[in-house]
Amino acid sequence: MKDNALHSGLIFIGALLLFLPMLGTVHLFDWDELNFAEAAREMLLTGNFSYVQIDFKPFFEKPPLFFWMQSLSMSIFGVNEFAARLPNAICGAFTLVVVYNIGRRWFDNTLARWWVLTYLGALLPVMYFKTGIIDPWFNLFIFLGIYYGARFTSKFQERKKRVVILSGFFMALALLVKGPVGFLIFGLSALVYYLVKRFYGFPKIPQILLFLAVFLSVGGSWFLYHFISGTPEVIFEFIRVQQELFSTGVAGHAQPFYYHFVVLLIGCFPISIFAIPSMGKKRLDTYEREHFHLWMKIMFWVVLILFSVVKTKIVHYSSLTYFPLTFLAALTLYRLEKKKAKLPKALAILGIVTAFLVSIAFSVLPWLEVIADSIDWSNVDMFTTAQFTQEIEWPLYTRFIGAAYFLFSAVFLFGLAAGKINLARYQLTTGLVFTMIVLLVITPKAERYFQNSAIEFYKRAAEDGAYLIPIGMKSYGYLFYGEKSGPSIKPQGMSEEQWLLTGEIDKNAYFVSRNKRIEELLNSYSELELVDERGGYALYLRKAKP
């Protein structure tokens, strides 16, 4: 017990040492990071913590729990990038402790260590703990809810009230973080499990009622509050938006069915390759281990298929699969080590091809400075041209990171195919090193191509204490970095944009657009003055009349 506590403490501290450095050195990214951080900022400004708002208007997509975490962090560390991302860095530390202890409980220390290492060995699982998006906590709560469900359904039927209560409690927290989709995943996973088991060990009515009592009393507390306080429209609108997100492609994110399969294969390399042998039915040495293995496979396929069916597809929608995917990868490596077996050659070849694609993806931008002169930019729209022809100096070594990663991966994968299982540790450690270089070195420079100029314009407006609004582009950055302090007091019947462009304003107003609209806007609004243009964005000023 003491050793387990010590190992858990070391993992937690080690994870923080990985996830905390340079957490606030890169601007928050549009849309999701800035959307969530702005909601937390407005909670602090208005003192309204009962529901989420953006631009000081109700935002019905999300419940408030994650924004409470962010607003608490901001109240301690200030309204900044570090505070917005800190909750997820802490979540990352808890996540690694959780998978270690679960792996140790159902298997042994060896599997537990493999599981931690596989979670750290790929880009996307690590990257998410250095962001300010909502999914890491959401995923952790769902995983814990399903995990206690797996314990409830085990052969020895650990049907203590505590297990039922914990499953309902964590599913309730998932509901308060992001909404009912977590319960849908839980329900679908349970349904598939009981279909496979022909409903053997199905819970009794008192157990179902206990689960629902905990789930509804905790998860329904926010909903009940609004009904009691006379604001049920918040809940009705929230439900409507959830239905829309599930049934329609929203915000330009309607992607093909196979989208998440590709995301996981490339974004979670090499664990996506290592997990494949454990996808099928495997005979493990105890029934309990086979039972847990079954639950992880069910969870993986339920999440992947569910979010492949829904029309709105965003990279992080499949991030819940990281839990079962890393477990399946750990199980493969664990079995190879125990049996002194080899990684199938076909998988080694697939892994090498995938490593090549990954290396290309992270070599493009560092080489852009070199190859920009050879590109015919006349065939590219002026906004994209302005973005990618900026003079951004890349350290020489960054140009060869992708190639080095590919070479290391090829060597390690060939070695695994030859039965040298220890090379898997080197492969996963290399993946972690590569991920940290991407996050700490490449991402800050890459951000300058895409949004840095716009955010600097937003900051300039904030420094001048002026009004600010983007024209012809969606952004939450102007609210957060422009430090908007409250709803605009505009004439009735006029949009905020129209009022700032043509109405009577009591202080200067700044506008930001993409560069391809400069001529159009200057011709349409004679009081606009172009004051800056860079990185594909243009900054305009309309001065208030004395």
N, C-alpha and C positions, 0 to 999 in steps of 0.2 A: 504493500500500500504506500509506504514511504517512497519507494523507488518510483512508483507511478506518479505520485504528486510531484516529485522532483523533475521527472521527465516532462510532465505537463507544463510545469513552470518554465523549464528551459525552452521548450517549444514556443510557449507564449512570448517570452522575452525575445527569442530569436526571430520570431515572426514580426514583432514590432520593429526590430532593428532592420528588417527588410522593407517593411511597408511604410515606415514613417519618414525616412530620409527624402528630402526634396519634394515633400508632398504638396507644398504650395508654390513651387517655382514656375509652374506652367498655368496659364490662364484656364479657367473652367471652359469646357467645350460646349458650344451650342449643338443640339438643343437640350439634351436631357440633363447634363450636369448643371447648366445655368438655370434651367427650368426649376429644378429641385432646390438649388441654393437660393434662388430668388424667392421661392415660397417660404423658406425658412427665414430669410431676411425680413420679409413682409410680416411674418408672425411677430418678430421682435419689434418692428416698427409700430404695428397696430395694437399689439397686445391681444390679438384675437387668435387663440390657439384651438378654437372649436372646429374649424374647417380650413381647408387649403385655399389660398387665393394667389392669383398671378395678376400683376398690374392692378392690384387692389380690387379685383373682381373675383368672384367664386370660381375655383378650378375644381371640377367635379371628377377628374380622372382618378384621384388618389385619396385614400384616408390619411390621417395626419401623423401616424406614429413615427415614420422615418423623419419627417420634418421637425418633430419634437426633438429627435436626437440631434439633428443639424442645428436647430436654433439654440439648444443647450450648449453645444460646442461653440457656436458663434458668440454666445453670451460670455463665455470664458476666454476665448482666444481671439475674438473680434470677427467682424464680417470679412472673411477672406477665403482664399482657396484652401489653405490648410484646415481651417475649421470645417469647411464644407465636406472635405474628404476624410477627416479624422474618424468619423463613425465607422467607415468601411475598413480602415486600417485595423481598428479594434476588432471588427467582425472577422477579418482575416486571421488574426491571432486566435480568436475563439474557434474558428473553423478548423484550423490545424490541430488544436487540442482535441476537438470533438472527434475528428476522423482517427486520430491516434488512439484515443480511448476506446472507440467502438471497434476498431481493428484489433486492438489488444483483447477486448472482451470476447469477440466471436472467433478469433483465431489465436494470434500470439504476437509477441513483440516484433518478430520479423515482418509479418504482414503489416503491422501498424506502422513500422518505419517505411516500408515500401509505399504505403498509402500517403503518408506525409510527403515523401519525395516525389511521387507522381503528381500530387497536387501542385507542387512547386516547379515541375519540370516543363511546363508549357506556358505560352504567352498569355492567353486569355484568362485562365484561372487566377494568375498572379496579378495581371493588369487590373482586374475588377476591384481588387482590394486597395488600389491606389487611385480610385475614382470617387466621384460624389454621386453615383447613380444609386437607385433604390434596391437593385436586385440582390446584392450579397446578403443583406439581412433577411430579405424575403425568402431567398433560397435556403438559408440556414434554418429558418423556422419551419419551412415545409419539410425539409429533410428530417429534422428532429421529430416532427409529427408523424411522418411515415416510419421512421426508425422505431418509435415506440409502438406503432401499429404492428411492425414486424415482430417485436418482442411479444406482443399480445397473442399473435397467431403462431408462435413457435410450438414445437412438438410438446414441450413441457407446459405449454399454455400458461405463460406467466401472466395470469389474469388478475393480478392484484389491482386494487383500485388506483394505486399510485401510477401504474402504467397507463391506464385509461385516462386519468386526469392529466398526465403530462402530454399525452398525444393531443387531447382536446385543447390544452393550454397553448401549445406551440402552434397548432393550426389557427387558433384565435389570434395569436400575434401576427401570423402571416396575413390574416384577413385585415388587420389594422394597419399593416404596412402597405399592401398593394391591392387588396380587394378579394373578391370571391374566387378568382382563378386558382388560388392555392387549394381551396377546398375541393374544387373540381378535379385537380390533379390527384389529391388524396383519395377522393371517391372513385375515380377511374382506376387507380392503382389497386385499391382494395377489391373492386369488382373483378378486375382481371385475375387477381390472386385467387379469389374464391371460385371463379370459373375454372381455373386450372385445378384447384383442389376439390372441385365439385361440392363446394360450400361446406366442406368438412371444418368443424370448429367455428362455425359462424357465431358471432357474439349473441348473447341472450339479450332480451329486451331491456332489463335493468342496466346492462353494460352500455348498450346503445344510448339509453336515456342519460346515463352519467356523462358519457362523452359529449352529447349534445348540450347538456346543462352547462358544462364547463365552457364549451365552444361558444355557446350563445351568450352566456353571462359575461365572459371576457371579451370575445370578439364583437358581440352585439352592444357593448356598453356605449360605443360612440353613436351607433344608430339610435339607441334608446334615448340618449341625451337629446338628440335633435327632435325626436318626437315629443319628449317631455317639455322641452324648451320652446315648442311652438314653431320649429323650423323643419318640418318633415320634407319640404321641397328639396333640401340639400340631399337627403337620402334618395328621393325619387329620381332626381337628376343624376346622381351618382350611378344608380342602377341602369338608367338609360344609356349613359356613356359607356359603361362596361359592355353592354349588349352591342353597341356600335363598334367598339374595338375588336370584339370577337368576330363579328359577321361581315365587316367591310374592311377594305384596305384604307388605312388612315395615313395621312401626312406623307404620301408618296412612298410608302413602305410595303406595297403589294409586290411580293417577289414570287418566283416559281416554287413549286412544291419541294424541290431538292435543296433549297437555299441553306437550311440549317445543317444538312448532311455535309455540304461543302465547308461551311463555317467550322464545324467541329473537326473535320478531317485536317484542315490546314491550320486553323487557329489553335487547336489543341494538340498539334504534333509535338512530341512523339507518342503521347499517351493514347491518342486515337488509334495508332497502329498497334500498340501493346495491348489495347483492350479487346481487339477483334477475336483472338483465340478464346476469350472467356465469355463471348456473346452466346455461345451455344450451351448445350447441356453438358455439364461436367460432373463426374463422380468425385466428390470430395470425401474426406475421411470421416466426417460425422454428418448426421442428419441436420444438425443445427447450422453447420456451415453451408450446406446445400440450401437450406431454408433462407438464409440471409442472401446468398448468391441469387436465388430466385427473385427475392424482393428488389434487389438492385437492378436486375435485368428488366423487370416489369417497370420500375420507375423510369429507367432510361428510355424505353420504347414508348411509354405513355407520353412522356414530355416531348420527345422528338416528333412523334406522329401528331400529337395535338397541335403543336406550334408549326407543323408543316401544313396542317389542314387550314388553320385560321389564315385569313387573307393579309392581316397586318404582320409583317415579318421584319424584325429588327434583330441585330446580332445578339443582344443580351436576352432575348426571349428564350433561347435554348440554354442559358447559363445554368439552369438547375440540373442539367445533365452532367455537369462537372463532378457532382458527388458520385453517382454510379459509374461514370466513365473512368474516373481516377481509381475507384475501387476495382473495377474490372481489369484495368491495366496493372494495378498492384497484384491482383490475384494471378494474372498471367506470369508476372516476374517471380512471384512467390513460388508458383508451381514449377517453373523452369529451374529455379535455384534448388528446390527440394529434390527434383528428379534428375538434376544435372542434364537437362534437355536443351534443345536448340530452338531458336526462333525460326519458324518456317521461312524458307528462302523467298517464297512469293511475297510474304509480308516485309521482308528486308528490302526487296526491290521496290515495293509500294512505298515504303518509308523513305527510301532514297529519292524517289520521284517527288514525294511530298516535301521533303527537305529542300529540294531544288526550287520548288515553287515558293516556299517560305523565304529562302535566301534571296530570290529575285525581288519579292515584295518589299524587303527591307534594304535593298541595295539601290532602288530606283532613285529616291530623293538625294542621297549622298552623291550620286553620280550626275544628278541633274545639272549642277554647276558646270560640269565638264562638257556635257553633251548638248547644252542649251543652244549653243551657236550653230549646231548642225541640224536643229529642228526647224522645219518650215512652219513658223508660227502664223503665217497668213491663212492657213487652213483651220486655225483654232480661234474660237471667239475671244474678243478682246479682254473679257474678265479673266478667263483662264490663263490667257497669255500674260497678263499683268501679274497674276499670282505667281506663276512659275518662272518668270524672268527676273524676279527680285534677286539682288546680289546678297546671297547668304553663304557665308563661308562654312564649309564642313571640315572638321579635322580629317587628316588624310586617312587615319585608321578606320574611320567609319565607312569608307568606301569598300573595305575588304571584310567587314564583319559578316555580311551575308555569305561570301565565298568561304570564309573560315568555318562558319557554322555548317555549311553544306559538307565540307571536307571532313570535319570532325564527325558529323552524323553518318556519313558514308562509311568511315572507318569503324565506328562503333556498331553500326547495324550489320556490317559484314562480319564483325567479330561475334555478335549475338547469333548470327546464322551458323557460326562455327562452334557455338556452345559456350562462349566466354560470357557468362551471365553477369559477371562483375562490371562489364562494360556498360550495362544498362544504367548503373549508378553514374558513370561518367557522362553518359548521354543526357540523363536528367539534370545533372549538375550543370552541364554545358548549356542546356536549355534555360536554366535559371539565370546563369550569368548573361546569356544572350538577351533574355527578357529584361533584366535590369539595365543593360546597356541601351536597349531600345527605349525603355521608359525614362531613363535619366539623361541620356545624351541625344538620341535621335528625335524623340517626341518634342522636346522644347524647340528644336530647330524646325521640325516639320510644321509645328503649329504656326510658325511665322508665315508660311506659305498660304495658309487657309483662313485665318481669322485675326491674326495679331493686329493688323492695321486697323480693322474695324473696332477692335476693343480699345486700341489707343485713342481712336476718335471719341469713343464713348467716355473714356476717362477725361479727355480734354473738356468735354461738355460739363462733366461733373465738377471739374476744377473751376470752371467759369460760372458755376451756379445757374446754368442755362437750361431751358427746355431741350428735350432730345427725343427724336423719333426716327426709326429707319423707314425708308420709302422703297416699296417694291421688293422687300425681302423679309423673311421671317427670322426673328432673333429674340432671345431673352436677354442677350448681353447688354442691350441698351438700358434695361431696367436695373440690372445688378451693378454693372460698372458705371452706368450713368447716375447711380444713386438716387433714383426717383423716390421722392419722399412721401408721395400720396397721390390720390386720384386727381386728374387734371380738372380744374374748374373751367369748363368750356361752355359756350352758348348752347342752349338746347337745340337739338336738330342737326348739329354739326359733328362730324367725326373729329377725333383729336388731330389727325393728320391735316384735315381741311382747315381746322381752326388755326393750327400753328403756321400753315402755309399762307393763309389769306385773311385770317381774322385779326382782331385787335389783341395784341399780346403785351403783357406788362414787363417782360424781360426777354432777352435774346433767345433765339431758338436755333438749335443745330439739327441738321438732317444728315443721314448717312444713306448712301445708295451704292449699287454696283456702278462701275465706271461707264458701262454702256448706256446709262441713262442721263449722262451729264448734259448733253446738248438738249435733250427733250425737256429736262427740268428747268434749265436756265431760260429756255425759250418760253416755257409755260408760266414761269413765276419770276417776274421782273425784279422782285425784291431779294431774290436769292443771290448769294455771292459764293462762288467756289473758293474755298480757303485752303484746301489740301486735297491731294490725290496720291494714293500709293497702295500697292498690294492688291489692286483690283477694286478698291473702294474709294469713294469720293465723299468729302466732308463739305457741307454747305452751311452758311450762316444767314439768318434773317434777323436783322437788328430791330429791336423794339423802338418805336417812335417815341421821342421825348414827350 
